Amino acid sequence: MGSLKLMCAGCHSAVPRLTNGRCDDCKATTLRLGTKKPVETIDMTPTWRGIVPVLVAAIENGTVQGRRIALEELYRMADLADKQVEASKVAEGKANG
């Protein structure tokens, strides 16, 4: 990662020229510390398989509230799985009804 520099929060100009507290390039009034390098985003969404051991541990060893929350999450995940199965059936022309 590059070194941090004072940057305009509006146009991302490094070491912006200021007149009366405004960036000369875009007239923004906010400065920030940053780099010219684009910000990278890391997707940290857990997989269902990855979250199940956490839910099981909460059910087995958690507080009453922790158990309730874990069970609610398992039921929510089951509902989403059922909806996906139904959507797959509809897409294949095999819907019940």
N, C-alpha and C positions, 0 to 999 in steps of 0.2 A: 504494500500500500504506500502511496506517495506521502510526502510530508504535508502537514496541515498548513494552510495559508488562509489569510483573511480573504473572504470572497463575498461578492454580492449575492444575496439570496434570490434576487430576481433573474439576473442574466448570467450568473455564475462567473462573472469576470474576476480573475485573480487580482488582488490588490487594486480594487476599483478606485477610480478618481471620484472624489466627492465634492459637491458644491451644496452648501447649506444643508448638510446631512443627507443628501440624496445622491445616488449613483448617477454619474454624468451620462452613462450609456442607456439605462432603462428607468431612471428616476425612482428606483426602489429605495426604501428607507431602512431595510433590514440587512445586516451583515451576518455572516456565519463563518465558522471555521470549517474548512473542507479541503478537498483535492479536486483537481480537474478530472480525475479518473471517474468514470461512471460508477454509480452505486450498484453493487451486486446484491441480488435478493436470493436468499436461500430458503427453499420451501421445506419447512419443518413439520408439515402435517403428518401426524402419526398414522400408521396403517392400523386397520382394525385388529390384525393379528398381533401387532405390537402393543396395542392398548389392553387387550384381553388379560394378560397377566397382572396388570395394574388393577383392573377391576376385580379379578379373582382375589387378589391380596386384600383389597378393600373389603370384600364380602367376608373373607375368612378371618381377617384380623382387625378390621376397622371399627370405628365408633358406630353407634346406631345411625347417625347422620351419614357417615361415610358409606355404610352398607346400603342405605336407602338411595343415595346418589348413584352408587355403582349399579344397583339393580335397575334404576330408571334409565341409566345410560345403556345397559344391555338391552332393555326392551326397546329403546329408541333405535339402537343399531339393528335389532331384529325387524322392526317396522320398516326401516330403510331397505334392508335386504329383501323383505317380502315385496316391497314396491318395485325393486329392481327386477325380481323374478317375474312379476306380473307384466312389467314393461317389456321384458324380453319375450314373453308369450305373445303379447299384442303385436310386437314387431314380427314375430314368426307366424302370426295368424292363428294362434292357438288359445285365445282368450277364453276364460270360463264365462258362461252366461248365456 
